[in-house]
Amino acid sequence: MEGKEEDVKVGANKYSERQPLGTSAQSKDYKEPPPAPLFEPGELHSWSFWRAGIAEFMATFLFLYITVLTVMGYSRANSKCSTVGVQGIAWAFGGMIFALVYCTAGISGGHINPAVTFGLFLARKLSLTRAVFYIVMQCLGAICGAGVVKGFQPSLYQVKGGGANVVNHGYTKGDGLGAEIVGTFVLVYTVFSATDAKRNARDSHVPILAPLPIGFAVFLVHLATIPITGTGINPARSLGAAIIYNRDQAWDDHWIFWVGPFVGAALAALYHQVIIRAIPFKSGNLA
């Protein structure tokens, strides 16, 4: 998003808010944007709608390609000293989110994750039409990204699990579900906070680069939950790896990597809208 723009396109890249992220803005300029309509068939005739979907596809494709390739490199190493380790994997996921959100935020909102899209939809930041389109494109991009990795090293991909998410030994399905719910809550809560136009209006003297806290949240969640589930918190990422790997163990607990992120995203949206934003609305003042 360029600092010279007068409007910021949050979530759906459509509903304007006067304060651009990372630039100066006066609190008096803030105006609460209207909620996105539930259905907006007119979007289907707009090029911005289609290019946003293409951006989500490409971003998720690149995300899966780099991250799964990193996981494969870690899996094939003979010793921990000859690979990036768990910290490196976490950095790959967080760093790619940072880079890709930065690149696509001005086009599609930089979701790259069905859970993020779902949370923003619940908060009425984008229409159902756009949300469904984004999720489909994200899943297709993830499948293609994982497919390219398998094409590069097919034997290693199948032997080492293809980066598919599973509940690891020593943990129950409940443990895995809880880890996915809390991890996704952290991510989506960070997304809401980093892109909150009212907060940016209040703190206009403090430039905020939204992709940075979002990427850092992904990094930290991976550090915490890789030992439990390999860290999903992104249903498209989990689906793409599972489809290309396509072994029974990849599907046994796959529901966890949809239910957990969607529940976590819903809780984060509820918390942000009801708890974080309620006091400013009631008082009539900027928080």
C-alpha positions in Angstrom: 0.0 0.0 0.0 1.5 3.3 -1.0 1.6 6.1 1.4 0.4 8.7 -1.1 -3.0 7.1 -1.4 -5.9 8.8 0.3 -7.9 5.6 0.9 -7.0 2.3 2.4 -8.7 -0.8 1.1 -9.2 -3.1 4.0 -10.0 -6.8 3.5 -12.0 -6.6 0.3 -9.8 -3.8 -1.2 -13.0 -1.8 -1.7 -14.4 -0.1 1.4 -12.4 3.0 1.9 -11.0 4.3 5.2 -9.3 7.7 5.3 -6.1 6.6 7.0 -3.5 4.6 5.0 -1.3 2.3 7.0 2.2 3.5 7.7 1.5 7.2 7.0 0.4 10.3 8.9 -3.3 10.7 9.3 -5.4 13.0 11.5 -7.8 11.4 14.0 -10.5 13.9 12.9 -10.4 12.4 9.4 -11.5 9.0 10.5 -14.9 7.8 9.4 -16.3 4.3 10.2 -16.6 2.5 6.9 -20.0 0.9 6.1 -20.2 -2.9 6.5 -19.7 -4.9 3.3 -23.0 -6.3 1.8 -23.6 -10.0 2.3 -24.0 -10.6 -1.4 -22.6 -8.3 -4.1 -23.1 -9.9 -7.6 -21.9 -6.6 -9.2 -18.4 -7.5 -8.1 -18.3 -10.2 -10.7 -18.2 -7.6 -13.4 -15.2 -5.8 -11.9 -11.7 -6.4 -13.0 -10.5 -5.5 -9.5 -12.4 -8.5 -8.1 -10.8 -10.9 -10.5 -7.3 -9.5 -10.1 -7.7 -9.7 -6.4 -8.5 -13.4 -6.7 -5.5 -14.0 -9.0 -3.3 -12.2 -6.4 -4.6 -14.5 -3.7 -3.9 -17.6 -5.9 -0.3 -16.5 -6.7 0.5 -15.5 -3.1 -0.7 -18.8 -1.7 1.1 -20.7 -4.5 4.4 -19.0 -3.6 3.7 -19.5 0.1 3.3 -23.2 -0.2 6.2 -23.6 -2.6 8.7 -21.9 -0.4 7.5 -23.2 2.9 7.0 -26.9 1.9 10.3 -26.8 0.1 11.9 -25.6 3.4 10.2 -28.4 5.3 11.5 -30.9 2.7 15.0 -29.6 3.1 14.8 -30.0 6.9 13.4 -33.5 6.5 16.2 -34.7 4.2 19.1 -33.5 6.4 21.2 -36.1 8.1 21.8 -34.0 11.2 20.3 -31.0 12.9 23.5 -29.1 12.3 23.1 -29.3 8.5 19.7 -27.8 8.2 17.7 -24.8 9.2 15.9 -26.5 12.1 12.5 -25.8 13.5 13.4 -22.1 14.0 14.3 -21.9 10.3 11.0 -23.4 9.3 9.1 -21.0 11.5 11.1 -18.1 9.9 10.2 -19.4 6.4 6.5 -19.4 7.2 6.5 -16.0 9.0 8.9 -14.4 6.5 6.8 -15.5 3.5 3.7 -14.1 5.1 5.4 -10.8 5.8 6.6 -10.5 2.2 3.4 -11.7 0.5 1.1 -9.6 2.6 3.3 -6.6 1.8 3.1 -7.4 -1.9 -0.7 -8.1 -2.1 -2.3 -6.0 0.6 -3.1 -3.2 -1.8 -4.7 -5.6 -4.3 -6.6 -8.2 -2.4 -6.0 -7.3 1.3 -3.3 -9.9 1.5 -5.2 -12.7 3.2 -3.4 -15.8 1.8 -5.4 -17.8 4.3 -9.1 -19.0 4.4 -9.2 -18.4 8.1 -8.2 -14.8 7.7 -10.8 -14.4 5.0 -13.4 -16.0 7.1 -12.6 -13.8 10.1 -12.8 -10.6 8.0 -16.0 -11.8 6.5 -17.6 -12.2 9.9 -16.5 -8.7 10.7 -18.3 -7.5 7.5 -15.0 -6.3 6.0 -15.8 -8.1 2.7 -18.8 -9.7 1.0 -19.6 -13.4 1.0 -19.1 -13.3 -2.8 -15.5 -12.2 -2.4 -14.9 -14.4 0.6 -15.9 -17.6 -1.2 -13.9 -16.5 -4.3 -10.8 -15.8 -2.2 -11.0 -19.2 -0.4 -11.3 -21.1 -3.6 -8.4 -19.3 -5.2 -6.3 -19.8 -2.0 -6.9 -23.5 -2.0 -6.1 -23.8 -5.7 -2.9 -21.9 -5.2 -1.9 -24.1 -2.3 -2.5 -27.3 -4.3 -0.4 -26.0 -7.2 2.4 -24.8 -4.9 2.7 -28.2 -3.1 2.4 -29.9 -6.5 5.4 -28.0 -7.9 7.5 -29.1 -4.8 6.5 -32.7 -5.4 7.5 -32.3 -9.1 10.9 -31.2 -8.1 11.6 -34.1 -5.7 8.8 -36.7 -5.9 10.5 -39.6 -4.0 11.6 -37.4 -1.1 8.1 -35.8 -1.0 6.3 -39.1 -0.5 8.9 -40.5 1.9 9.0 -37.4 4.2 5.3 -36.7 4.4 5.0 -33.9 1.9 4.7 -31.2 4.6 1.2 -32.5 5.4 -0.2 -31.5 8.8 -0.9 -34.3 11.3 -1.3 -34.6 15.0 2.1 -35.8 16.2 2.7 -38.8 18.5 2.2 -38.0 22.1 -0.7 -35.6 21.5 -4.4 -36.2 21.3 -6.9 -34.9 18.7 -8.1 -32.5 21.4 -4.5 -31.2 21.8 -4.2 -30.6 18.1 -7.6 -28.9 17.8 -6.8 -26.6 20.8 -3.4 -25.7 19.3 -5.0 -24.8 16.0 -7.8 -22.7 17.6 -5.4 -20.7 19.8 -2.8 -20.4 17.1 -5.3 -19.1 14.5 -6.8 -16.7 17.2 -3.3 -15.2 17.6 -2.9 -14.7 13.9 -6.4 -13.3 13.1 -6.4 -11.1 16.2 -3.1 -9.7 15.0 -4.5 -9.1 11.5 -7.4 -7.1 13.0 -5.2 -5.1 15.2 -2.6 -4.3 12.5 -5.3 -3.2 10.0 -7.6 -1.3 12.3 -8.1 2.1 10.7 -9.4 3.6 13.9 -6.3 2.6 15.8 -4.2 3.9 12.9 -6.0 7.2 13.1 -5.4 7.5 16.8 -1.8 6.5 16.6 -1.1 8.4 13.3 2.3 9.6 14.7 3.5 6.0 14.9 3.9 4.4 11.4 2.6 0.9 11.3 3.8 -1.6 8.7 1.0 -4.1 9.0 2.7 -7.1 7.4 5.4 -7.1 10.0 3.3 -8.0 13.1 1.3 -10.4 11.0 4.4 -12.2 9.8 5.9 -12.2 13.3 2.7 -13.7 14.7 2.9 -16.5 12.2 6.6 -17.1 13.2 5.8 -17.3 16.9 2.8 -19.6 16.4 4.9 -22.0 14.4 7.6 -22.1 17.1 5.0 -23.0 19.6 2.9 -25.5 17.7 5.2 -27.3 15.2 5.8 -30.0 17.7 2.0 -30.6 18.1 0.5 -30.4 14.6 3.3 -29.2 12.3 1.2 -25.9 12.6 -1.7 -25.5 10.2 -3.5 -22.2 11.1 -4.2 -22.0 7.4 -6.7 -24.5 5.9 -5.5 -23.9 2.3 -1.9 -24.8 3.4 -3.1 -28.0 5.0 -5.4 -28.9 2.1 -2.8 -28.3 -0.6 -0.2 -30.5 1.2 -2.7 -33.2 2.0 -4.0 -33.5 -1.6 -0.6 -33.7 -3.2 0.7 -36.1 -0.5 -2.5 -38.1 -0.5 -1.8 -40.7 2.1 -4.2 -42.0 4.7 -2.3 -40.3 7.6 -2.7 -36.9 5.9 -6.5 -37.3 6.0 -7.0 -38.9 9.3 -7.0 -35.7 11.3 -7.5 -33.3 8.4 -10.8 -31.9 9.8 -8.8 -30.4 12.7 -7.0 -28.1 10.3 -10.3 -26.7 9.1 -12.4 -26.6 12.2 -9.6 -25.3 14.4 -8.6 -22.3 12.2 -12.2 -21.4 11.5 -13.2 -21.5 15.2 -10.1 -19.5 16.1 -10.8 -16.9 13.4 -14.4 -16.6 14.5 -13.3 -16.0 18.1 -10.8 -13.4 17.1 -13.4 -11.6 15.0 -15.8 -11.7 17.9 -13.2 -10.5 20.4 -12.1 -7.6 18.2 -15.5 -6.4 17.3 -17.2 -6.8 20.6 -14.5 -6.2 23.2 -11.9 -4.1 21.5 -14.2 -1.9 19.4 -17.2 -1.7 21.8 -16.0 1.0 24.1 -15.1 3.5 21.4 -18.5 3.1 19.8 -20.3 3.5 23.1 -18.4 6.6 24.2 -18.4 8.2 20.7 -14.7 8.9 21.0 -11.7 7.4 19.3 -10.0 4.8 21.5 
